[in-house]
Amino acid sequence: MLTTTKNQQTIYNFLLVSCRLIQNVNSGNQVKQISSRSFPEVFIVFFKLGLTSFGGPIAHLGYFRNELVRNRRWISEEQYAQLIALCQFLPGPASSQMGFSLGLLRAGWAGAIAAFIAFTLPSALLMFGFAILLPNITGVAGSAAIHGLKLVALAVVAHAVLGMGRQLCPDTTRLAIASIAAIVILFTDHAWIQLLAVLAGAVAGFAVCHNVKPVTQSTLETGISPKVGGFLLLVFALFLAGLPFFARDGNSLVAIAEAFYRAGALVFGGGHVVLPLLEETVVKPGWISQDEFLAGYGAAQAVPGPMFTFAAFLGARLPEGIGMFTGAGVAVTAIFLPGFLLLSGVLPLWHAIASGPVAARAVAGVNAAVVGLLAAALYDPVWTSAVRTPIDIVVALVGFVMLVAWKLSPLLVVLWCVLASVTTVYIY
């Protein structure tokens, strides 16, 4: 039996001390709130978005713009464009970071937390529910349905590689960086190689991506002081460097928090990039089987909200001795936290960073490298686990066409792949 009570107390005490330090440092420098009554408004608006925002991170940005810029006029188009640039610059879940920053601008820290909880809660609960139901999905039809979810993952990741490749590798230089990263990852089997590929991409981008232009203007005014921003960046670094020293028991809550925090801290380029990082985090140590992992990832395509709530499923399926609710809560909190710390820390420094060509070129190289990382994951583990027969290729290809050519909702792709997989079993 794991010592979950002791680990929970350790995490609680650390977070309590951190919150008190933030309050002390931030005294007199709170974010300017439009209205003290904005907090419930933020929660209601983002809860509605959390229930209806299907289609992944890029679609989420469109939903946010339509609801909060055009309809409600919380911020201007120029400010919204700056937030997009910032969230693309930083690692983490871009759409959730956008929601967090929009809540921050609207109603301060309370608004930021309200936006995160409201936007995340619906999909997290749905993924938690799938984790509970998964052991009961048995028999021939159940196995076929799970296999269909793997085919969903194949179609969705292929679509993500294509879309990210077009956006983040528009020239031969960045395409070469992505290709080299993919080859290196495919021919090595070490956990640290993914981080090395990202770092090498930053160096390569700085050296060869000379045609990348920096952001020339920043119009964001959050009220967060540079002092507070620096403190939050320090907290981010302390968690990243310090958690591994406390995660000696591979199954403890601290080890789980460290694993998901590390994955969330290294995700550049979009929500789908979390797939290879989490596969490295939870499958290779034996916490979750590869079949369960890909089934959960496929199911995540059928729910609205952020892709990172896949962590709720993974946390709930962790080894025995860790409660499902506790595991899901720790996993979700840990995977989102680094992106929010970085966002809050960089916001007051964004003008200086965005106007520098060095950062723009390095980030271009990083983005190209993560395209290669995702392309490698498309083959292993997604293709190698999902494709058993030529019929599987046909089913996944139709799902891919549904996404790329017909622009259909991922929910319809889920229905197609699962029904086709189940039907195929009974026919053949």
N, C-alpha and C positions, 0 to 999 in steps of 0.2 A: 504494500500500500504506500502510495506516495505521500510525502509530507506537504500536502497542498495548503493546509492552514498556515504553516510557517512561511511558505513561499508567498501566499497572498498577503500576509502581514508585512513581509519585507517590501513587496511592491507598493502596498498602500502607504507605508511610512516614507518611502522614497518619493512617491508622487506628492504626498502631503508637504514634505519639506520643499520640493521644487515649486509647488504652488505658492507657498508662503514667501519664498525668495522672489518669485515673479512679482508678487504684490508689493514687496518692499522696494524692489528696483523700480517698479513702474509707478510708484506713488507720485501723483501729480501729473502723470503722462498718459492717462487713459485715452483710448480711442474716442474721438468725438462722435457722439451718438446723435442721430437726427432727432430721435424722440425716444423717451423711456418706454413708450408704448409700442415701439417697433419690434420688440422681442417676440410677442405672440404672432405678429404679422409674419415675421420671418419664418417661424416654425410652421405656420399653416401653409404658406406658399411653397416651402420646400418639401413638406410632407406630400402635397399634391404632386409636385414634380417627381418625388420618389416613387409614387404609385404609377406614374404614367410615362416616365422617361425610358422607353425602350430604345435599343439600337446602338448602344456603346458610347464611348466618350465623345466622339465627334458629334453624334446626334444630340448628346446632352448639352453641348455648348450651344447648339441651335435652339433647343428648348429654353435655355437660360436667357439667351438674347431676346427671343420673342416675348417671354413673359416679363423679364425684369428690366430690359432696356427699352423695348418698344412699347409695351403695354403699361408698365408701372413707372418707368423712367427713374429707377433707383440711381443709375449712373448714366453717363454719356457714352456714345459709341466709341469715342476716343479712349475713355477710361477702360471700357470693356476690351478693346483691342490690346491695351497695355497689360491687362490681367491675363489675357490669352498668351501673350508673349512671355510673361513671367512664368506662368504655369507650364509652358512648354520648355522653358529654360531649365526648370528645376526637376529633379527626380520626384516621383510620387504620382498619385492618381490625378490626372489633370482636371477631370470634371469635378471631382470632390474638392480639390484645391480651389477651383473656381467658386464652387458653392460656399466654401468656408470663407474665402476672401469677400464675396458679395455680402454674406451675413455680417462679416466684420465691418465693412464699410457702412452697412445699414444700421447696425445696432451694437457695435462694439464687440467685446469678447463674448458676451452672452449671445449675441446674434450669430457669431461664428459657430459657437457650439450648437446652438439651436438648428442652424442650417445643416451642419454635419449629421446630427442625430436624426432629424426629420427626413433628410434625403437618403440616409443609409438604412434606416430601420426597416422599411418594407422588404427590401431585397434580402437583408440579413436574416429576417425572420423566415422568409421563404426558403433560403438556403439551409437554415437550421432545421426547418421542417423536413426538407429532403434528406438531410443526414439521419433524421429519426426513422424515416420511411425506408431508407435504402436496404437495411437488413431484411425487410419483409418483401422486397422485390425479388422473388425466387421463381424457380421453375423455368421451363423453356421460354415462355413469353417474357418473363422477367429478365432473363439473361440476354435475350434478343433486344429488349428495350434498352438495357445498359449498353449493349454494343452499339445501338443506334446513337446514343449520346456521345460515344467516342467518334462516330462519323460526323456528328455535329461539330465536335472540336476540330476535326480535320478540315472541314469546309470553312469554319470561322477563322482558324489560324491562317489558312491559305489566303483568305480574303484580307486579313490584317497585314500579312507580309506584302501582298500586292499593293494595298493602299499606302502603307508606310514606306514601301520602296519608292513609289512615285513621289511622295511628298518629301521624304527625307534623303533620298539619293537621286536628285535630279540631274546629276552630271557623272561622268565616268570616274572622277576622283573619288567621290563618296561611294559610288557603286563598288569600286575596288576595295575600299575600306570594309564595306559590308561583306563582300565575298571572302576576303582574307579572314575576317572574324568568324564567319560561318565555318570555314574549312578548319581553322584551328580548334574550334569548339567541338566539331564532329570527330576529330582525330585525337582528342585528349579526353581523359576521364577524371579530371580533378575539380573539386569544388571551387577552387580559387581561380580557375581559368576564366570564368565569366567576368569576374571583377577585373582581372588582368586585361581582358579584351576591351572592356569599357575604358579603362585608363589608357591603354594603347590607342584607342580611338580618339581620345582627347588630344594626345600628343600628335597623332597623325593629322587631325583636323587643324591644329595650330600650325603645323608645318606646311600643309599642302592646300588647305581650303581657303585660298586667297580671295576668292570671289564672293565670299559671304559678307553681307553688310550688317553692321550692328543697328540696333534700334536707336533712332536719333532723338527721340523725345519721350519724356515720361511725364504723365499728368496725374499720377496717383498720390493722393494725400490721405494717409490713414490715421495720422496722429501718433503712431508708434515711434518712439524716439530711437535713434541709433544705439543708445545705451541698452535699451530693452531688447532691440534686435540682436545685438551682439551677445547678450545673455542667453537668448533662446537658441542661437547657433551653438553656443557652448554646451547647453543642455543636450542638443542633438548629438554633438560629438561625444559627450560623456556617456550617453546611452550606447552609442555605436561601439565605442572602445571599451566601456566598462561592463556591459552585460555579459560578454563572453567569459569574463573572469568569475562571474557568479553562476554561470550555467554549467557547472561541472557534472551534475546529474542529468544525463541526456533526456530523461522523461519529466523533469521538474517543470513547474510553471515558469520559472525564470528561463530555463532553456527554451521553452516554447516561445516566450516573449522575445527572447534574443533572436531566434530563428526568423520569426515573422517581422520583427523590427528591421533586421538586416535585409530581408527581401524588399520591404517597403522603402528602405533607404537607397536602394540601388536600381529602382525601376525608372529608366529613362525611356521616353518615347511613346507611352500609352499603356492602358490597362492590360492589353494582351501580353505585353512583355513580362508581366508577373508570372506567366505560365512556366517558363524555364527556371526562373529563380525559385519558385515555390516547389517545383518538381525536385530540384536539387535539395531543397530544405526539408521536405516531409517524406519523399518517396525513398531516396537513397539511404536515410537512416533507418528505414523500416517502420516508420510511424504509420504510414498509410500505403496500401497496395497501389500499384500503377493503374489497375483497372478502376478502383474506387476514385482515384485522383482524376482520371479523364472523364469518368461518368459525372462527377461533380462539376467539372469544368464545362461539360456539355450542358448540364442542367442550368448553369449560370447564364447561358445564352437566352433562356426562356423567361427570365425575370427582369423587371425594370431596375433602374438604379445603377450604382457603380459596380464595376467588375470586381473590385477588391473585396466585396462581400463574399466572394468565393472562400475567403478565409474563415467565414462563419461555418461553412460546411466542413472544411478541413479541421478546424478546432474542435468541432463536435465529434469528429471521427478519430480523435487521437486515442492513444493506448488506454486500456482500462486502468482505473485508479484516478483518472482525471474526469471530473464530471463534464457532461456534454455542454451544459450551459456555461460553466467556468471556462472550459477550453475554448468555446466559441467566443466568449467575451474577451479573453486575453488575446486571442489571435486577431480579432477585428481591431481592437484598440492598438495593438502593437504594430499592425501593418499600416494603419492610417497615420499614426503619431509622427513618424519622421517627416512625412511630407508636409504636415501642418506646422511643425517646428521650423523647418527650412523656409516655408512660405512666410511665416510671421517674422522670422529673422531677417530675411532678405528684403522684404517690402520697404523698410526705410532706407535701404542701400541701393534700391533698384536703379535709380537714375544713373549713378556712377557706374554700376556694373553693365547696364544695358548699352551705354554709350561707348563702351570699350571694344575694339575689334578683336582683342585676344580672346575674350570670353565667347564672342559669337563664333569664332573659328573653332574653338575647342568643343563647344556644344554641338556644332555641325558634325564634327568627327565622332562624338559620343553617339549622336542620333543614328549615324550611319552604322556604327558598330552594333547598336542594339537591333537594327534591322537584320544584321547577320546573325545575331544571337537568336532572334525569333525564327529566322529561316532554318537554323540548325534544329531548333525544337520542333519545327514542322515535320522534319524527317524522323527525329528521335527525341521524344518518345511518341509523338502523335501518330505519324504514319505507321511506324513499326508495330504499334499496339492496336491500331484501328483496322488496318487492312489485312484481311485474311484471304479473301477471294476476289476475283474480278468484279463480282456484283457489288462488293463494298466500294470499289473505285467508282462505279457508275452512280451509286447512291450519293456518295460524297461529292461527285462532280456535279450532279443535279443541284445539290444544296449550294455549292459554290456559285453556279450560274444564277440561282435564285437571289443570291446576295449581290453579285457583281452586275449582271445584265438586267435582271428584273427589279432590282432594288427593293426586295421584299423584306419584311421584318424577320429578324433572327428567330422569333417565336415560331413562324411558319416553317423555317428550316428545321427547327427542333421536331415539330410535328411530322414533317416529311421523313426525316431520317429514322425516327423511332418507328413510325408506321411501316416504312419500307423494310426496315430490319426485321420486325416481327412478322410481317407478311412473307418475307423471303424464307424464314425458318419453316413456316407451315407449308409453303409450296414445294420446297426442296427437301 
